Amino acid sequence: MNITQAIRDILGSNEAFAGKADQLSEDDSLFDMGLDSFGSVQLMLALEERFSVEFPDALLNRKSFATIRAIRDAVSTLVRQEAA
């Protein structure tokens, strides 16, 4: 499973990133590129569904959803915890 590509696919379904999710670098600020609070909640819910994880309160912050790299790191940690 390629977590980064799955994140890009999910981002691509967000109106702000339609057609340009694959062009983002892993460190581009998603909030600077158009992600808003509603979009970040939609993103979180889609990630939870796609990876069968649940974001704990400690990860429900702007930093966790700021970049593709930050999201990948958070999701990877959650997936590993689920597998343990």
MOPAC internal coordinates of N, CA, C and O (Angstrom, degrees):
PM7 1SCF
backbone

  N    0.0000 0     0.00 0     0.00 0    0    0    0
  C    1.4578 1     0.00 0     0.00 0    1    0    0
  C    1.5376 1   108.05 1     0.00 0    2    1    0
  O    1.2310 1   120.88 1   -53.26 1    3    2    1
  N    1.2876 1   115.91 1   126.74 1    3    2    1
  C    1.4543 1   120.70 1   177.77 1    5    3    2
  C    1.5286 1   108.03 1   -95.98 1    6    5    3
  O    1.2310 1   121.07 1   -77.69 1    7    6    5
  N    1.3138 1   115.56 1   102.31 1    7    6    5
  C    1.4637 1   121.01 1  -175.61 1    9    7    6
  C    1.5220 1   110.99 1   -62.98 1   10    9    7
  O    1.2310 1   120.33 1   137.96 1   11   10    9
  N    1.3279 1   116.97 1   -42.04 1   11   10    9
  C    1.4623 1   119.92 1  -177.94 1   13   11   10
  C    1.5212 1   111.39 1   -61.66 1   14   13   11
  O    1.2310 1   120.01 1   136.52 1   15   14   13
  N    1.3371 1   117.59 1   -43.48 1   15   14   13
  C    1.4640 1   119.69 1   179.98 1   17   15   14
  C    1.5259 1   111.08 1   -67.79 1   18   17   15
  O    1.2310 1   120.34 1   143.28 1   19   18   17
  N    1.3187 1   116.96 1   -36.72 1   19   18   17
  C    1.4654 1   119.95 1   177.18 1   21   19   18
  C    1.5292 1   110.48 1   -63.28 1   22   21   19
  O    1.2310 1   120.35 1   140.52 1   23   22   21
  N    1.3201 1   116.94 1   -39.48 1   23   22   21
  C    1.4703 1   120.90 1   177.14 1   25   23   22
  C    1.5211 1   109.41 1   -63.47 1   26   25   23
  O    1.2310 1   120.31 1   136.52 1   27   26   25
  N    1.3207 1   117.02 1   -43.48 1   27   26   25
  C    1.4679 1   120.59 1   178.42 1   29   27   26
  C    1.5324 1   111.06 1   -62.14 1   30   29   27
  O    1.2310 1   120.51 1   139.80 1   31   30   29
  N    1.3283 1   116.63 1   -40.20 1   31   30   29
  C    1.4671 1   120.74 1   178.28 1   33   31   30
  C    1.5201 1   110.81 1   -62.17 1   34   33   31
  O    1.2310 1   120.76 1   136.42 1   35   34   33
  N    1.3177 1   116.15 1   -43.58 1   35   34   33
  C    1.4647 1   120.70 1   179.27 1   37   35   34
  C    1.5257 1   109.92 1   -66.39 1   38   37   35
  O    1.2310 1   120.36 1   136.10 1   39   38   37
  N    1.3276 1   116.91 1   -43.90 1   39   38   37
  C    1.4687 1   120.13 1   177.51 1   41   39   38
  C    1.5277 1   111.14 1   -59.64 1   42   41   39
  O    1.2310 1   120.64 1   142.72 1   43   42   41
  N    1.3272 1   116.39 1   -37.28 1   43   42   41
  C    1.4565 1   121.01 1  -179.30 1   45   43   42
  C    1.5139 1   113.01 1   -62.38 1   46   45   43
  O    1.2310 1   120.31 1   157.38 1   47   46   45
  N    1.3225 1   117.00 1   -22.62 1   47   46   45
  C    1.4663 1   120.13 1   178.20 1   49   47   46
  C    1.5277 1   111.23 1   -83.20 1   50   49   47
  O    1.2310 1   120.21 1   171.33 1   51   50   49
  N    1.3332 1   117.19 1    -8.67 1   51   50   49
  C    1.4645 1   121.89 1   176.11 1   53   51   50
  C    1.5278 1   107.94 1   -84.39 1   54   53   51
  O    1.2310 1   120.74 1   -47.85 1   55   54   53
  N    1.3066 1   116.19 1   132.15 1   55   54   53
  C    1.4646 1   121.39 1  -176.05 1   57   55   54
  C    1.5285 1   112.83 1   -52.41 1   58   57   55
  O    1.2310 1   120.08 1   142.22 1   59   58   57
  N    1.3151 1   117.44 1   -37.78 1   59   58   57
  C    1.4697 1   121.33 1  -177.66 1   61   59   58
  C    1.5284 1   112.28 1   -66.44 1   62   61   59
  O    1.2310 1   120.30 1   156.59 1   63   62   61
  N    1.3364 1   117.03 1   -23.41 1   63   62   61
  C    1.4612 1   120.44 1  -174.60 1   65   63   62
  C    1.5233 1   113.44 1  -116.49 1   66   65   63
  O    1.2310 1   120.05 1  -175.49 1   67   66   65
  N    1.3067 1   117.51 1     4.51 1   67   66   65
  C    1.4700 1   121.12 1  -178.87 1   69   67   66
  C    1.5285 1   109.73 1   -54.90 1   70   69   67
  O    1.2310 1   121.21 1   -54.78 1   71   70   69
  N    1.3119 1   115.29 1   125.22 1   71   70   69
  C    1.4533 1   120.81 1   177.49 1   73   71   70
  C    1.5121 1   115.93 1    80.35 1   74   73   71
  O    1.2310 1   119.82 1   174.66 1   75   74   73
  N    1.3226 1   117.95 1    -5.34 1   75   74   73
  C    1.4644 1   118.22 1  -179.17 1   77   75   74
  C    1.5276 1   114.16 1  -131.58 1   78   77   75
  O    1.2310 1   119.71 1  -174.38 1   79   78   77
  N    1.3194 1   118.16 1     5.62 1   79   78   77
  C    1.4653 1   121.08 1  -179.00 1   81   79   78
  C    1.5241 1   111.69 1   -61.63 1   82   81   79
  O    1.2310 1   120.09 1   144.42 1   83   82   81
  N    1.3362 1   117.44 1   -35.58 1   83   82   81
  C    1.4634 1   120.02 1  -178.79 1   85   83   82
  C    1.5249 1   112.41 1   -75.51 1   86   85   83
  O    1.2310 1   120.03 1   168.12 1   87   86   85
  N    1.3219 1   117.55 1   -11.88 1   87   86   85
  C    1.4658 1   121.20 1  -179.40 1   89   87   86
  C    1.5274 1   112.49 1   -92.72 1   90   89   87
  O    1.2310 1   120.16 1   171.00 1   91   90   89
  N    1.3193 1   117.31 1    -9.00 1   91   90   89
  C    1.4636 1   121.38 1  -178.92 1   93   91   90
  C    1.5198 1   110.41 1   -75.41 1   94   93   91
  O    1.2310 1   120.88 1   -39.04 1   95   94   93
  N    1.3227 1   115.93 1   140.96 1   95   94   93
  C    1.4639 1   118.54 1   171.92 1   97   95   94
  C    1.5291 1   107.37 1   -79.33 1   98   97   95
  O    1.2310 1   120.86 1   -13.43 1   99   98   97
  N    1.3061 1   115.97 1   166.57 1   99   98   97
  C    1.4644 1   119.46 1  -179.56 1  101   99   98
  C    1.5215 1   111.83 1   -68.08 1  102  101   99
  O    1.2310 1   120.27 1   163.53 1  103  102  101
  N    1.3272 1   117.10 1   -16.47 1  103  102  101
  C    1.4605 1   120.01 1  -176.39 1  105  103  102
  C    1.5326 1   113.96 1  -112.23 1  106  105  103
  O    1.2310 1   119.87 1  -175.13 1  107  106  105
  N    1.3308 1   117.86 1     4.87 1  107  106  105
  C    1.4675 1   119.92 1   174.85 1  109  107  106
  C    1.5265 1   109.20 1   -64.72 1  110  109  107
  O    1.2310 1   120.70 1   -41.99 1  111  110  109
  N    1.3198 1   116.27 1   138.01 1  111  110  109
  C    1.4609 1   120.58 1   177.69 1  113  111  110
  C    1.5272 1   109.31 1   -72.31 1  114  113  111
  O    1.2310 1   120.82 1   -65.07 1  115  114  113
  N    1.3125 1   116.04 1   114.93 1  115  114  113
  C    1.4600 1   119.98 1  -179.74 1  117  115  114
  C    1.5202 1   111.21 1   -66.59 1  118  117  115
  O    1.2310 1   120.37 1   148.81 1  119  118  117
  N    1.3247 1   116.90 1   -31.19 1  119  118  117
  C    1.4588 1   120.10 1   179.04 1  121  119  118
  C    1.5312 1   110.62 1   -70.82 1  122  121  119
  O    1.2310 1   120.47 1   142.53 1  123  122  121
  N    1.3294 1   116.70 1   -37.47 1  123  122  121
  C    1.4648 1   120.09 1   175.85 1  125  123  122
  C    1.5257 1   111.31 1   -67.38 1  126  125  123
  O    1.2310 1   120.68 1   153.82 1  127  126  125
  N    1.3319 1   116.30 1   -26.18 1  127  126  125
  C    1.4612 1   121.33 1  -178.01 1  129  127  126
  C    1.5331 1   112.73 1   -89.41 1  130  129  127
  O    1.2310 1   119.94 1   178.88 1  131  130  129
  N    1.3324 1   117.72 1    -1.12 1  131  130  129
  C    1.4587 1   119.42 1   174.57 1  133  131  130
  C    1.5140 1   117.02 1   124.96 1  134  133  131
  O    1.2310 1   119.74 1   176.40 1  135  134  133
  N    1.3303 1   118.10 1    -3.60 1  135  134  133
  C    1.4627 1   119.42 1   177.67 1  137  135  134
  C    1.5220 1   108.87 1   -70.43 1  138  137  135
  O    1.2310 1   120.79 1   -48.87 1  139  138  137
  N    1.3314 1   116.09 1   131.13 1  139  138  137
  C    1.4642 1   120.50 1   177.20 1  141  139  138
  C    1.5283 1   108.89 1  -116.15 1  142  141  139
  O    1.2310 1   120.37 1     1.54 1  143  142  141
  N    1.3239 1   116.89 1  -178.46 1  143  142  141
  C    1.4637 1   120.11 1  -175.63 1  145  143  142
  C    1.5263 1   111.61 1   -63.09 1  146  145  143
  O    1.2310 1   120.21 1   140.21 1  147  146  145
  N    1.3319 1   117.21 1   -39.79 1  147  146  145
  C    1.4644 1   120.15 1   178.27 1  149  147  146
  C    1.5278 1   109.83 1   -64.40 1  150  149  147
  O    1.2310 1   120.67 1   136.31 1  151  150  149
  N    1.3156 1   116.32 1   -43.69 1  151  150  149
  C    1.4628 1   120.65 1   178.43 1  153  151  150
  C    1.5101 1   112.65 1   -63.27 1  154  153  151
  O    1.2310 1   120.37 1   144.40 1  155  154  153
  N    1.3267 1   116.90 1   -35.60 1  155  154  153
  C    1.4635 1   119.39 1  -179.94 1  157  155  154
  C    1.5306 1   110.72 1   -69.51 1  158  157  155
  O    1.2310 1   120.42 1   146.45 1  159  158  157
  N    1.3267 1   116.80 1   -33.55 1  159  158  157
  C    1.4734 1   119.87 1   176.28 1  161  159  158
  C    1.5279 1   109.53 1   -68.28 1  162  161  159
  O    1.2310 1   120.43 1   136.80 1  163  162  161
  N    1.3342 1   116.78 1   -43.20 1  163  162  161
  C    1.4688 1   120.15 1   176.42 1  165  163  162
  C    1.5284 1   110.68 1   -60.09 1  166  165  163
  O    1.2310 1   120.76 1   137.50 1  167  166  165
  N    1.3106 1   116.15 1   -42.50 1  167  166  165
  C    1.4551 1   121.82 1   178.62 1  169  167  166
  C    1.5269 1   110.56 1   -61.13 1  170  169  167
  O    1.2310 1   120.56 1   132.92 1  171  170  169
  N    1.3148 1   116.54 1   -47.08 1  171  170  169
  C    1.4645 1   120.75 1   179.37 1  173  171  170
  C    1.5279 1   110.92 1   -58.88 1  174  173  171
  O    1.2310 1   120.32 1   134.04 1  175  174  173
  N    1.3210 1   117.00 1   -45.96 1  175  174  173
  C    1.4662 1   120.49 1  -179.19 1  177  175  174
  C    1.5248 1   111.34 1   -63.72 1  178  177  175
  O    1.2310 1   120.35 1   139.36 1  179  178  177
  N    1.3141 1   116.94 1   -40.64 1  179  178  177
  C    1.4643 1   120.70 1   178.53 1  181  179  178
  C    1.5302 1   111.03 1   -66.08 1  182  181  179
  O    1.2310 1   120.24 1   140.33 1  183  182  181
  N    1.3224 1   117.15 1   -39.67 1  183  182  181
  C    1.4632 1   121.13 1   177.61 1  185  183  182
  C    1.5282 1   110.66 1   -64.70 1  186  185  183
  O    1.2310 1   120.72 1   136.87 1  187  186  185
  N    1.3287 1   116.23 1   -43.13 1  187  186  185
  C    1.4650 1   119.68 1   178.58 1  189  187  186
  C    1.5206 1   110.82 1   -60.16 1  190  189  187
  O    1.2310 1   120.66 1   137.34 1  191  190  189
  N    1.3113 1   116.35 1   -42.66 1  191  190  189
  C    1.4613 1   120.34 1  -179.73 1  193  191  190
  C    1.5340 1   110.87 1   -68.17 1  194  193  191
  O    1.2310 1   120.38 1   133.55 1  195  194  193
  N    1.3091 1   116.87 1   -46.45 1  195  194  193
  C    1.4727 1   121.36 1  -176.13 1  197  195  194
  C    1.5204 1   112.32 1   -64.34 1  198  197  195
  O    1.2310 1   120.14 1   140.62 1  199  198  197
  N    1.3383 1   117.34 1   -39.38 1  199  198  197
  C    1.4616 1   121.13 1  -174.75 1  201  199  198
  C    1.5277 1   113.84 1  -105.30 1  202  201  199
  O    1.2310 1   120.21 1  -177.08 1  203  202  201
  N    1.3315 1   117.21 1     2.92 1  203  202  201
  C    1.4697 1   121.92 1   179.92 1  205  203  202
  C    1.5236 1   111.66 1    53.59 1  206  205  203
  O    1.2310 1   121.43 1  -130.75 1  207  206  205
  N    1.3140 1   114.86 1    49.25 1  207  206  205
  C    1.4631 1   121.54 1   178.02 1  209  207  206
  C    1.5261 1   108.42 1  -129.33 1  210  209  207
  O    1.2310 1   121.29 1    -9.71 1  211  210  209
  N    1.3214 1   115.13 1   170.29 1  211  210  209
  C    1.4635 1   120.51 1   175.21 1  213  211  210
  C    1.5289 1   107.98 1  -131.75 1  214  213  211
  O    1.2310 1   121.16 1   -54.18 1  215  214  213
  N    1.3241 1   115.38 1   125.82 1  215  214  213
  C    1.4575 1   119.68 1   178.74 1  217  215  214
  C    1.5277 1   109.34 1   -72.91 1  218  217  215
  O    1.2310 1   120.01 1   -57.01 1  219  218  217
  N    1.3300 1   117.59 1   122.99 1  219  218  217
  C    1.4652 1   120.07 1   176.55 1  221  219  218
  C    1.5304 1   109.80 1   -74.86 1  222  221  219
  O    1.2310 1   120.73 1   -18.19 1  223  222  221
  N    1.3111 1   116.22 1   161.81 1  223  222  221
  C    1.4683 1   121.21 1  -179.27 1  225  223  222
  C    1.5266 1   112.36 1   -53.07 1  226  225  223
  O    1.2310 1   120.39 1   144.99 1  227  226  225
  N    1.3251 1   116.87 1   -35.01 1  227  226  225
  C    1.4708 1   120.60 1  -177.98 1  229  227  226
  C    1.5296 1   112.41 1   -62.46 1  230  229  227
  O    1.2310 1   120.00 1   156.35 1  231  230  229
  N    1.3320 1   117.60 1   -23.65 1  231  230  229
  C    1.4642 1   120.85 1  -179.71 1  233  231  230
  C    1.5245 1   112.93 1  -100.57 1  234  233  231
  O    1.2310 1   120.40 1  -179.26 1  235  234  233
  N    1.3058 1   116.84 1     0.74 1  235  234  233
  C    1.4661 1   119.92 1  -179.50 1  237  235  234
  C    1.5210 1   109.58 1   -87.57 1  238  237  235
  O    1.2310 1   121.71 1  -106.37 1  239  238  237
  N    1.3334 1   114.34 1    73.63 1  239  238  237
  C    1.4584 1   120.36 1  -179.69 1  241  239  238
  C    1.5266 1   109.32 1  -147.90 1  242  241  239
  O    1.2310 1   121.40 1   -14.04 1  243  242  241
  N    1.2906 1   114.93 1   165.96 1  243  242  241
  C    1.4727 1   121.32 1  -177.21 1  245  243  242
  C    1.5303 1   112.06 1   -60.03 1  246  245  243
  O    1.2310 1   120.49 1   143.24 1  247  246  245
  N    1.3187 1   116.66 1   -36.76 1  247  246  245
  C    1.4654 1   121.19 1  -178.23 1  249  247  246
  C    1.5307 1   111.50 1   -61.75 1  250  249  247
  O    1.2310 1   119.84 1   142.28 1  251  250  249
  N    1.3168 1   117.91 1   -37.72 1  251  250  249
  C    1.4692 1   121.66 1  -178.34 1  253  251  250
  C    1.5182 1   112.98 1   -66.06 1  254  253  251
  O    1.2310 1   120.18 1   156.18 1  255  254  253
  N    1.3329 1   117.26 1   -23.82 1  255  254  253
  C    1.4603 1   121.77 1  -176.39 1  257  255  254
  C    1.5317 1   112.28 1  -116.86 1  258  257  255
  O    1.2310 1   120.37 1  -164.78 1  259  258  257
  N    1.3312 1   116.90 1    15.22 1  259  258  257
  C    1.4610 1   121.43 1  -173.75 1  261  259  258
  C    1.5265 1   113.48 1   -72.16 1  262  261  259
  O    1.2310 1   120.25 1   144.78 1  263  262  261
  N    1.3259 1   117.13 1   -35.22 1  263  262  261
  C    1.4656 1   121.28 1  -176.92 1  265  263  262
  C    1.5289 1   109.12 1  -141.90 1  266  265  263
  O    1.2310 1   121.10 1   -15.37 1  267  266  265
  N    1.3110 1   115.50 1   164.63 1  267  266  265
  C    1.4669 1   119.34 1   175.68 1  269  267  266
  C    1.5268 1   109.51 1   -61.94 1  270  269  267
  O    1.2310 1   120.15 1   141.17 1  271  270  269
  N    1.3250 1   117.33 1   -38.83 1  271  270  269
  C    1.4699 1   120.62 1   178.72 1  273  271  270
  C    1.5342 1   111.24 1   -61.47 1  274  273  271
  O    1.2310 1   119.95 1   136.02 1  275  274  273
  N    1.3239 1   117.69 1   -43.98 1  275  274  273
  C    1.4698 1   121.43 1   179.69 1  277  275  274
  C    1.5233 1   110.63 1   -63.45 1  278  277  275
  O    1.2310 1   120.75 1   138.29 1  279  278  277
  N    1.3262 1   116.18 1   -41.71 1  279  278  277
  C    1.4684 1   119.86 1   178.99 1  281  279  278
  C    1.5255 1   109.93 1   -65.05 1  282  281  279
  O    1.2310 1   120.73 1   134.34 1  283  282  281
  N    1.3315 1   116.20 1   -45.66 1  283  282  281
  C    1.4665 1   120.26 1   179.56 1  285  283  282
  C    1.5244 1   110.99 1   -58.82 1  286  285  283
  O    1.2310 1   120.31 1   135.87 1  287  286  285
  N    1.3219 1   117.02 1   -44.13 1  287  286  285
  C    1.4669 1   120.55 1   179.68 1  289  287  286
  C    1.5255 1   110.95 1   -61.69 1  290  289  287
  O    1.2310 1   120.62 1   135.89 1  291  290  289
  N    1.3315 1   116.43 1   -44.11 1  291  290  289
  C    1.4639 1   120.50 1  -179.78 1  293  291  290
  C    1.5226 1   110.71 1   -64.91 1  294  293  291
  O    1.2310 1   120.46 1   132.86 1  295  294  293
  N    1.3373 1   116.72 1   -47.14 1  295  294  293
  C    1.4654 1   120.40 1  -178.97 1  297  295  294
  C    1.5258 1   110.50 1   -64.49 1  298  297  295
  O    1.2310 1   119.98 1   137.47 1  299  298  297
  N    1.3225 1   117.65 1   -42.53 1  299  298  297
  C    1.4688 1   120.54 1   179.33 1  301  299  298
  C    1.5272 1   110.81 1   -59.27 1  302  301  299
  O    1.2310 1   120.42 1   137.51 1  303  302  301
  N    1.3147 1   116.80 1   -42.49 1  303  302  301
  C    1.4647 1   120.88 1   178.14 1  305  303  302
  C    1.5226 1   110.61 1   -62.82 1  306  305  303
  O    1.2310 1   120.28 1   135.40 1  307  306  305
  N    1.3225 1   117.06 1   -44.60 1  307  306  305
  C    1.4686 1   120.83 1  -179.30 1  309  307  306
  C    1.5270 1   111.85 1   -65.84 1  310  309  307
  O    1.2310 1   120.63 1   139.94 1  311  310  309
  N    1.3403 1   116.41 1   -40.06 1  311  310  309
  C    1.4699 1   119.99 1   178.59 1  313  311  310
  C    1.5227 1   110.38 1   -63.99 1  314  313  311
  O    1.2310 1   120.42 1   137.44 1  315  314  313
  N    1.3296 1   116.80 1   -42.56 1  315  314  313
  C    1.4778 1   120.07 1   178.03 1  317  315  314
  C    1.5254 1   110.84 1   -62.55 1  318  317  315
  O    1.2310 1   120.35 1   139.54 1  319  318  317
  N    1.3286 1   116.94 1   -40.46 1  319  318  317
  C    1.4698 1   120.31 1   179.86 1  321  319  318
  C    1.5270 1   110.70 1   -65.11 1  322  321  319
  O    1.2310 1   120.21 1   141.50 1  323  322  321
  N    1.3190 1   117.20 1   -38.50 1  323  322  321
  C    1.4682 1   121.12 1   178.19 1  325  323  322
  C    1.5216 1   111.26 1   -65.33 1  326  325  323
  O    1.2310 1   120.69 1   143.91 1  327  326  325
  N    1.3312 1   116.28 1   -36.09 1  327  326  325
  C    1.4564 1   120.98 1  -177.29 1  329  327  326
  C    1.5263 1   112.46 1   -74.71 1  330  329  327
  O    1.2310 1   120.94 1   157.81 1  331  330  329
  N    1.3346 1   115.82 1   -22.19 1  331  330  329
  C    1.4785 1   120.08 1  -176.27 1  333  331  330
  C    1.5107 1   112.37 1   -75.73 1  334  333  331
  O    1.2310 1   120.10 1   180.00 1  335  334  333

